[in-house]
Amino acid sequence: MPTEDGLCLTGIEVVSGKLTVEDELNTLASNISIRRDWAAVDYFTNYIESLHMEKQIAIGILEEQKITFAENFSMTVPLLDGGSIRI
């Protein structure tokens, strides 16, 4: 954040100390949907549907990436409808 005089920057207060994949995926999907609305490429009514589609694309990418790792692991990703999917 800029200081009062605008000559230098100061640190910002972090609201949540945790950075999660879920928050980042939600932010990314929201930003893509909002930009499509601003660019008049899509209608605002399609916003929610595009969030679902973008989350499915992200899940598909995570599933593909999991195959490339030698280590056996799993993750649970929450969905927008309140459910979750295990990858």
N, C-alpha and C positions, 0 to 999 in steps of 0.2 A: 504494500500500500504506500502511496506517496505521503510524505510529511505535509504538515499544514502549509508550509511555504512552497511545496512542490519541487524542492531542490534535490531531494534524495528519497530513497525508499526505506521503509521499515518492514519488519516482519508482520505477518498476518496471524490472527488468532485462529487456530484450527478448531472447528466445531466438533468434529469426531476424529479421534486419534487413529481409527482404523480405515484403511483403504481396501475395499473389497472388489472382487471381480464383478459381483452383482451390481454394485453401484456404478462401476465403470461401463459395463454393458448397457445399463439403463441410460446413462448419460449419453453414450454414443448413439444409441437408437433414437433417443429423444432429439438430439442435435440433427441427425440426418432427416428425421421427419419434419422438424420445424423448418429446416433450410428448404426442403421441397415445397412447403407451403409458401415461404417467402419468395421463392423463385417462380411462383405460380405454375409449378409443374404438377402440383397435386392440390386437392381440396382439403380443408381442415377436417372434414368428416372422415377422410381416409387415414387420419393421424393414428388412431388406435390400431387399425388393421395393419398399418405399416410397422408399428412397434412390434406386433406379434410376428410379422414376417421377418423383421430384422433380428429378433431374438432367435427365431428358428435357424436363420443363416448362421448366427454366431454359435449356436449349439452344434450345427453341422460342422463348422470349422474346428471346434473343440474336439468333436468326436474323431475327425480325420487326424488331428494332431496327436491325439492319444495313441493312435496306432503306431506312430513313429517312435514312441518312447519304449525303451527296453524294460523300464521299471513298471510293475503292475500297480496302478493306482486308480482311484475313482473320485468323482466329485459330484455333489448334488447342486443343481442350479435351480433356483426358484423361478417360477413362471409368473407372468403378469396376472393370471387368473387365481393366484393363491396356491396353485399346485407346485410340483417340482419334478425335475427329471434327473435321473442318475446317469452319469456318463462314465 
